[in-house]
Amino acid sequence: MTTRTLSIQYPDDLLLSLKESPEEFEAEARLLLAVKLYELGRVTTGRAAELAGLGRVEFMFTLGRFGLSPIGVDPDELGEDFANA
């Protein structure tokens, strides 16, 4: 499989304001891109996890940080379903 590289320019002062190292910022940017592509239904959890540099299970758990569910149901709806069961 061929892989490509995406380069995004950003100023050093962005890192200072976020209090992140370049490595932390770049890992977060990959994660955010993967999460958004998953949210839009453009990629699967497996493909998104690969893009984020995470294992699939770890990525699925990480979706909760963003209010997303790996099973296509809103986490609040799922909680309501269990409460009403």
C-alpha positions as CSV (number, residue, x, y, z in Angstrom):
1,M,0.0,0.0,0.0
2,T,1.3,3.4,-0.9
3,T,1.3,6.1,1.8
4,R,1.5,9.8,1.4
5,T,2.5,12.6,3.7
6,L,0.4,15.7,4.5
7,S,2.3,18.8,5.6
8,I,0.6,21.6,7.4
9,Q,2.5,24.7,8.4
10,Y,1.9,26.2,11.8
11,P,3.7,28.9,13.8
12,D,5.8,28.1,16.9
13,D,3.7,30.4,19.0
14,L,0.7,28.1,18.4
15,L,2.7,25.4,20.3
16,L,3.4,27.9,23.1
17,S,-0.3,28.8,23.4
18,L,-1.3,25.2,23.5
19,K,1.6,24.2,25.8
20,E,2.4,21.3,23.6
21,S,5.5,19.9,21.9
22,P,5.5,19.5,18.1
23,E,5.0,15.7,18.6
24,E,2.0,16.2,20.9
25,F,0.4,18.7,18.5
26,E,1.0,16.5,15.5
27,A,-0.4,13.4,17.2
28,E,-3.5,15.4,18.3
29,A,-4.0,16.8,14.7
30,R,-3.9,13.2,13.3
31,L,-6.4,12.1,15.9
32,L,-8.7,15.0,15.2
33,L,-8.6,14.4,11.5
34,A,-9.3,10.7,12.1
35,V,-12.2,11.4,14.4
36,K,-13.8,13.9,12.1
37,L,-13.5,11.6,9.1
38,Y,-15.1,8.8,11.2
39,E,-17.9,11.2,12.4
40,L,-18.7,12.1,8.8
41,G,-19.0,8.5,7.9
42,R,-16.1,8.7,5.5
43,V,-13.9,6.0,7.1
44,T,-14.4,3.0,9.4
45,T,-13.1,2.8,12.9
46,G,-10.2,0.6,11.7
47,R,-9.1,3.1,9.0
48,A,-9.5,6.0,11.4
49,A,-7.5,4.2,14.1
50,E,-4.7,3.6,11.5
51,L,-4.7,7.3,10.6
52,A,-4.6,8.3,14.2
53,G,-1.7,5.9,15.0
54,L,-3.8,4.0,17.5
55,G,-5.1,0.5,17.8
56,R,-8.7,0.0,16.8
57,V,-10.0,-0.7,20.3
58,E,-8.1,2.3,21.7
59,F,-9.5,4.5,19.0
60,M,-13.1,3.3,19.7
61,F,-12.7,4.2,23.4
62,T,-11.2,7.6,22.4
63,L,-14.3,8.4,20.5
64,G,-16.1,9.0,23.8
65,R,-13.9,12.0,24.5
66,F,-15.5,13.6,21.5
67,G,-19.1,12.5,22.3
68,L,-19.1,9.9,19.6
69,S,-20.0,6.2,19.7
70,P,-18.2,3.5,17.7
71,I,-21.6,1.8,17.2
72,G,-23.3,4.6,15.5
73,V,-25.5,5.6,18.5
74,D,-25.2,8.8,20.4
75,P,-23.7,8.0,23.9
76,D,-26.6,9.8,25.6
77,E,-29.2,7.8,23.7
78,L,-27.4,4.6,24.7
79,G,-27.5,5.7,28.3
80,E,-31.2,6.5,28.1
81,D,-31.8,3.1,26.5
82,F,-30.1,1.3,29.4
83,A,-31.9,3.5,32.0
84,N,-35.3,2.6,30.4
85,A,-34.5,-1.1,30.2
